[in-house]
Amino acid sequence: MKFKFRIWDDERRKMCNNPQFDYTEGIIDNVYHPNGAQINKFKIMQYTNVKDKNGKEICEKDIVKFSILGIFWCNPKDFQNDMRKGIIKSKYGVFGIEYSSWSEQENFIPLSDFYYEKEFHNIPKNDLEVIGNIYEDKHLLDNIDMAENQYLRKS
């Protein structure tokens, strides 16, 4: 497995894919844009090794759209057209989606749950789609009633 990253450049306020790193003994010393410009203030996001339904690479802090229908063992009639938004994060040692939950239950779904077939009520595999990220598309967070603001406070 090859590790891939992208960087949010705080000074230039733009995303940098395929950044270059200088590091010593596993510690990052310097980060550079592919054009060679140094990045001084940044947020690093790791690629999850998963692509969405359109073939787009999914990274930490991406905002994704998905349907509960393809994930939970439920009656499809109860959740028709129940599209949700969530944020990709690492939790419990796996990448997954943190989303607004209608109950007190856990609101984290591992990405692996989206990529195997379930034969229950003929529910198809879920169509997970990247619609933005928390830095460039903050307006997409308006309808996510959860702890997404913790990302922005820490950012």
N, C-alpha and C positions, 0 to 999 in steps of 0.2 A: 504494500500500500504506500503510495506516495502522498506526502503531506503537501497541501496547497493552502495558501493564505491570500487574503486581500486586506487592505489597510484603508481605514478612514483617516484622511489627512485633515487634522483639526485646523491647521493654519490656512490651507487652501480651500477647505470646505468641499472636498471632492473625494470620491472613491478611487483607489488605486488597485488595479488587479495585477497579479504577478509581481509584487514588490521584490526587491533584492535586499538581502540581509548580510551584515557583517556580524559575526558572533565569535565569542571566545568561551570555550568550555561550556557550551550550551546556553550561554547568556547573550541576548541580542545587544550588540554595541551600537550599530547604526542601521537605519532603514532608508532605502532609496527607491524613487520612482524608476520604472524601466528606462526612462530617459536620462537617468543619472542624478537627478535633483535629490538632495537629501531631505528626508522627512523628519522633523524634530518632535512634533506632537502628534500622536496617532493612537488609533484603536485597532487592534489586530483581531481578525476574524478567521476562523479555520473553516475550510471546505469540509462538508460532512461525508463526502464520497457518495452522495445521493443526488440524482437529478430529478427535477419536477416533470410534470406531464408533457412539457414543451421542450425538454432536454436541457433546461437551464440548471447550472450548478447551484446547489443549495448551500449557503454558508450560515454560520452563526449570525444572529441578529437580523436575518431576513424576516420579512413579514410574508406569511403564506396564507392562502385561502384553501379551505378543505371542507368536506362534508362529513358530518358525524355519522351519516348513514353507512358509509363503508368501513367504519372503525368499530363501533360497538355492536354487541349482540343484542339487537333490538328489532322491533317490528318496523319494517320500512315505512308503513303508513303513519307511524308516529313522528318520523323525522324527514319526510319528503321536503326537498328544497331547503334543508337546514344547513346553509353555508355558514362557515365560521372563519374568523381570522385569528392568527396566533403568531407568536414570535419563536424563531428557532433558537434554542439554547442547549447547553450541555448540563445534564443533571443526572445524578446516579451513575455517572460514568458512560452515559450514552447521549447521543444527540436526539432531540425531540422537539415537540411543539408545546409551548405553554400558551394556554388560551383561557378565555373567560368561561367559567363553569356555572351552570344553573343550580348547582348544589354544593354541599360542603365537601364533596369528593375531590380527589386529586384532579388537577387540571393540567396534567402533563401526559402527552402521548409520545412514546418512542417512535422515531421515524421508521423503524423496522415494521411497525404495525401497518404501514401504508403499502408495504411491498411484498405481501404474500396474499394468495387467494383464500377467501373464506367461502365456504359453501353453506351458507345459512341464509334462508329466505332469498336465495339467488342474488345476493348483494355483490355487485362488482367491486373490483379493486378500486381503491380511492383515487381520485384525480387531484393530487396535491399540486398547487401552483404558486410560484413565487410572484408576489405583486409589488414588492419593494423592499426597503430596509429601514431600520429605525433612524438612520441619520439623514438620508435624502428624502424620505417619504413620511415624515412625522404626521402629516394630515391623515394617513391611513390608520393611525393609532386611536383616532377619536372614538371609534365604536368598540374598541377593545377595553372592556371594563375589567382590568386586572392590574397586576403589578408592573406593567410595561413602563410606567413612569420611573421605576427604580433604575431602568437602563439609562434613561435620559439624565437622571440625577447623577449617576456614576460617571456618565460620559463626559 
